């Protein structure tokens, strides 16, 4: 049986898109199971009580991703 996960959205940073079903793909600052806050990219329902699969990153990982995106896309 899967372990229940406790999630607390500390801050909603931004929404990338919204699906036709109303789920928002968002970048948030989260704490999972009371652990250290990390950045999180995943889809959330409107009530923010259900989520899809996503990616969780530390600040250093997010900064590295930012630099990669700057190299790939420049100043769009």
C-alpha positions in Angstrom: 0.0 0.0 0.0 1.3 3.5 -0.9 2.3 5.8 1.9 0.0 8.8 2.3 1.8 12.0 1.4 1.4 15.2 3.3 1.8 18.3 1.1 1.7 22.0 1.9 1.9 24.5 -0.9 3.9 27.4 0.7 3.6 29.7 -2.4 2.1 29.5 -5.8 4.8 31.0 -8.0 3.2 30.8 -11.4 0.9 28.9 -13.8 2.3 27.6 -17.0 -1.0 26.3 -18.5 -4.5 25.2 -17.7 -6.0 22.0 -19.1 -9.5 21.7 -20.5 -10.4 19.8 -17.4 -9.4 22.8 -15.2 -6.0 21.4 -13.9 -3.3 24.0 -13.6 0.3 23.1 -14.5 2.2 25.2 -11.9 5.5 26.1 -10.3 5.1 26.1 -6.6 7.2 26.1 -3.4 6.1 23.0 -1.5 6.9 21.0 1.6 6.3 17.3 1.3 5.8 15.4 4.5 7.1 18.3 6.6 10.5 18.2 4.8 12.6 21.2 3.6 10.8 23.4 1.1 11.5 22.6 -2.5 10.3 23.9 -5.9 7.7 21.8 -7.5 6.4 21.6 -11.1 3.2 19.6 -11.6 -0.5 19.8 -12.3 -3.0 20.6 -9.6 -6.8 20.6 -9.5 -8.6 23.8 -8.7 -8.9 23.0 -5.0 -5.1 22.2 -4.8 -5.9 18.9 -2.9 -5.0 16.6 -5.8 -2.0 16.6 -8.0 -0.5 14.8 -11.0 3.0 13.5 -11.4 5.7 16.1 -11.4 9.2 17.1 -10.7 10.6 18.5 -7.4 13.8 20.5 -7.4 16.1 22.2 -4.9 16.9 25.9 -5.5 20.3 24.9 -6.9 18.6 22.5 -9.4 16.1 25.2 -10.4 18.9 27.7 -11.0 20.8 25.1 -13.1 17.6 24.6 -15.1 17.2 28.4 -15.5 20.7 28.6 -16.9 20.1 25.7 -19.3 16.9 27.4 -20.6 18.7 30.7 -21.1 21.3 28.9 -23.2 18.6 27.1 -25.2 16.3 30.1 -25.7 18.2 33.2 -25.0 16.2 36.3 -24.4 12.8 35.3 -25.8 
